[in-house]
Amino acid sequence: MDQKSVFRRVGGLIVISLVVLGVIVLRLVEFQLVNGEEYKSQAQSVTNYKFNIPAARGEIVDRYGRALASNAVGYDLVINQLMLTGDVNELVMDLVEILQSCGEEWNDTMPVSSPDESGHYTFTDGDDTSAQNRLAKLKENIELQQYATADQVMAKLVERYELEDYDPQWQRILAGVRYQMQLEDFSASNSFTLASDVSNQTVAMVKERSLSLAGAEIIETTHRVYEDGTLLPHYLGSVGSITSEQWWVEDEDGNVTTPLKDAGYNMNDLIGQSGVEKYAEERLRGKEGTQQVSRDKSGVVVGTQMLVDPQPGETVVLTIDKDLQKSLNEQLEALILEMQQTKEPTKGKEVTGGSAVVVDVKTNGILAIANFPSYDLNLYKSNYSEYSSDPNTPLLSRATTGLYAPGSTFKPAVALAGLLSGTVTPQDTVNCTRVYDFYTDYKPVCQQLGPHSGPTNLTEALTHSCNIYFYDVGRRVGLENFDAMAEQLGLATKTGFELGESTGNLTHTTDENYGKGLELQAAIGQGNTQVTPIQLATYAATLANKGTRYATHIVSGYRDSNTGELIEEVEPEVVEQIEDNIGAFDAVEQGMLGAARDSSALKDYPLNIAVKTGSPQRWERDEKGNYAYTNTAVIAYGPVEDPQLAIGIVLEWGGGGSNGLPLVRSIFDSYYYTQSEGLEPESEGVLLP
């Protein structure tokens, strides 16, 4: 090839390169100068929306890691504004028709009835404060005066949501859903849950019609399930939708705030409403994730991206022993039903309910806590009307809020007050003549359980529950002094229970009905004194610990749901320490051991159990006008050589303290049977409180 050919070829390549470069420059000019604004507009027409992705709720487990509350996969029917292309009213109507055909409920809390035959409406909420607040909020939200009628509210809603072409029944349904959507801030970044935990039939029908139901989505989610709804229903608690009262909070100055919104909740979120679910809400809730959805100007979703992965809530570990809890439920129910069938009138036949609490003596962690009658937590919502109207009040937490006279279970407190103050010694006696005649105008009698009279010392007085002995010691010690001892031991004071409890009360010299007779009655656990079963169990544990009282608790700690790693452990907390340098607690224990050996239920039991029973008198009269009815009260702990369990029991209309002792025996049987099964905590001192 000659030199001229080379130059021609090089020149040709240069020309071609210049042409290509020129074309590129021209296109750049077109993009940036001629059509720059148009392309810029197109580039900016993609809109990004961020959605919160709920985190899985943490589990609640017993001390051995066995599930009490967990999660199950379910499906929610939601309306997503990003996907909505047609009329929202028509979509809601189609979806409600599907839900109706499948027997499902939908999200509608508007307090307005369906129309009557004349087409008129009424307000459906009651007269309580929360109901009135909901109604007032409805009228405020739709800009009506507070005196507006239900018909006026509906007329306003029909106009607002363009429902004029629908019949009255559908106007109410659609208005309720649309108003709920407004309440829950339905928007492009906040989908609306129309129905939760829907059936497979509903899922199938929605998916079959997906092309005609643009905007409707079936979302896989988790829902709370309780492994056995009869275990701890009063204390596990429930999860429910945020109420308007929880969302909008009015302070003393009338200012409305939204603390849950500020804490990162959406109005359609679920939240713990009671029990452990409420107490540990912050730990159980977890941290929501964030998903970004990008949509172009035509409404087409062009991309999704998970910006932040959701983090599940922590696992809450309770002090509860699941097996012991199940046994206690069954044993308490069996005892009460048997008494109803076999006991004589006024001797326990009338028993209607009761409760029992078992705590770990070493820590005051609650091992089991039972109420009868009770209910099934899994049926709480569907059977609420039945439960709430039951005259035997199964929804009542008798163990923590029921108040009862302790009767003779109070006597160890009086004995300790006498011993530690130096008023009496274990050997000192009081002459029991079956009538206490210190006062000329008030002579109460002794209703002791065993055949005794004459000089009676402390051990004999506790073994046979001699009233005369405690009338005299209580009088000499003084009401306020033995009250102070009872409170130190755990009676009529907060126990530390995390989920709420009644405080109760003691009898005081400042009471309106105070008199010398009342003081004597207070010394045997009557008068104005009222305590809870959980306080009785706490009291028993303090006796077992020789004056050391721990805070009674049900939460043992928190674990990472993913790794199982311990995050926090609840350490036993000493709240009282009674000094005893004279063996006062040992002396009281001997009397309580005598009471067990003197009973038919425990006299041959292989373990040494300390007990004190009580038969507190009820105020109801029998057909002859006599105060013949009594409750059953029991405290117990053991084995005394190395106490493990402390127990408090109350049976309403129980007919006397001895009727509760078979339950004490059953509890110890169940506990040691469970221990023999070889269950061990995952890590010593981590799950076990």
Buried (B, 14 or more C-beta within 10 A) or exposed (E): EEEEEEEEEEEEEEEEEEEEEEEEEEEEEEEEEEEEEEEEEEEEEEBEBBBBBBBBBBBBBBBBBBBBBBBEEBBBBBBBBBBBEEEBBEBBBBBBEBBEEBEBEBBBBBBBBEBEEEEEBEBEBEEEEEBBBBBEBBBEEBEBEEEBEBBBBBBBBBEBBEBEEBEBEBBBBBBBBBBBBBBBEBEBBBBBBBBBBBBEEBBEBBEEEEEEBEBBBBBEBBBBBBBBBBBBBBBBBBBBBBBBBBBBEEEEEEEEEEEBBEEEBBBBBBBBBBBBBBBBBEBBBBEBBBBBBBBEEEEEEEEEEEEBEBBBBBBBBBBBBBBBBBBBBBBBBBBBEEBBEEBEEBBBBBBBBBBBBBBBBBBBBBBBBBBBBBBBBBBBEEBEEEBEEBEEBBBBBBBBBBBBBBBBBBBBBBBBBBBBBEBBBBEBBBEBEEEBEBBEEBEBEBBBBEEBEEEBBBBBBBBBBBBBBBBBBBBBBBBEBBBBBBBBBBBBBBBBBBBEBBEBBBBBEEBEEBEEBBBBBBBBBBBBBBBBBBBBBBBBBBBBBBBBBBBBBBBBBBBBBEEEEBBEBBEBEEBBEBEBEEEBBEBBBBBBBBBBBBBEBBEEBEBBBBBBBBBBBBEEEEEEEEEBBBBBBBBBBBBBEEBBBBBBBBBBBBBBBBBBBBBBBBBBBBBBEBBEEEBEBBEEEBBBB
